[in-house]
């Protein structure tokens, strides 16, 4: 298991099982090492529209195996825990309340 700090100062768990799930997608193999970076220094973070306890961390990457894409790291929060649910590449970030940056 890996532990990362997010841009809000929370510790986020990435379990071996969740990492294995992420790596089932060949396009994610070279980007798995970027998960911690995206959590700590995202371009922006949005709250999930379907689950208010879930946040979507985004960073744009050029020249991935499938072209220029957004890397999204999905994190679920509770009062005493935060864990990465999944991470994936997408053409377009989901809509929702922007939580980071705060300005």
URCOR-V843124 format. One record per residue. N is the residue number from 0. RES is the residue in three letters. PSI is psi in radians with two decimals (none if undefined). Layout:
BEGIN
N:RES:PSI  N:RES:PSI
END
This chain:
BEGIN
0:UNK:2.49  1:UNK:2.61  2:UNK:2.27  3:UNK:2.69  4:UNK:2.31  5:UNK:3.09  6:UNK:-0.21  7:UNK:-0.05  8:UNK:0.14  9:UNK:2.57  10:UNK:2.26  11:UNK:2.19  12:UNK:2.42  13:UNK:1.81  14:UNK:2.79  15:UNK:-0.65  16:UNK:-0.77  17:UNK:-0.68  18:UNK:-0.73  19:UNK:-0.72  20:UNK:-0.82  21:UNK:-0.74  22:UNK:-0.06  23:UNK:-0.33  24:UNK:1.94  25:UNK:-0.56  26:UNK:-0.24  27:UNK:-0.20  28:UNK:-0.83  29:UNK:-0.25  30:UNK:-0.07  31:UNK:-0.61  32:UNK:-0.19  33:UNK:-0.15  34:UNK:-0.84  35:UNK:-0.68  36:UNK:-0.77  37:UNK:-0.64  38:UNK:-0.72  39:UNK:-0.68  40:UNK:1.05  41:UNK:2.76  42:UNK:-0.69  43:UNK:2.85  44:UNK:2.36  45:UNK:2.60  46:UNK:2.42  47:UNK:2.41  48:UNK:-0.37  49:UNK:-0.25  50:UNK:1.89  51:UNK:-0.21  52:UNK:0.08  53:UNK:2.38  54:UNK:2.55  55:UNK:2.03  56:UNK:2.27  57:UNK:2.49  58:UNK:2.42  59:UNK:2.32  60:UNK:2.34  61:UNK:2.65  62:UNK:0.73  63:UNK:3.09  64:UNK:-0.39  65:UNK:0.42  66:UNK:-2.95  67:UNK:2.13  68:UNK:2.85  69:UNK:2.30  70:UNK:2.18  71:UNK:2.26  72:UNK:2.13  73:UNK:2.15  74:UNK:2.30  75:UNK:2.32  76:UNK:2.52  77:UNK:-3.09  78:UNK:-0.65  79:UNK:0.18  80:UNK:2.71  81:UNK:2.32  82:UNK:2.57  83:UNK:2.18  84:UNK:-0.81  85:UNK:3.05  86:UNK:2.47  87:UNK:2.88  88:UNK:2.51  89:UNK:2.66  90:UNK:-0.52  91:UNK:2.26  92:UNK:2.63  93:UNK:2.69  94:UNK:2.81  95:UNK:3.07  96:UNK:2.21  97:UNK:2.15  98:UNK:-0.32  99:UNK:2.40  100:UNK:2.78  101:UNK:2.12  102:UNK:none
END
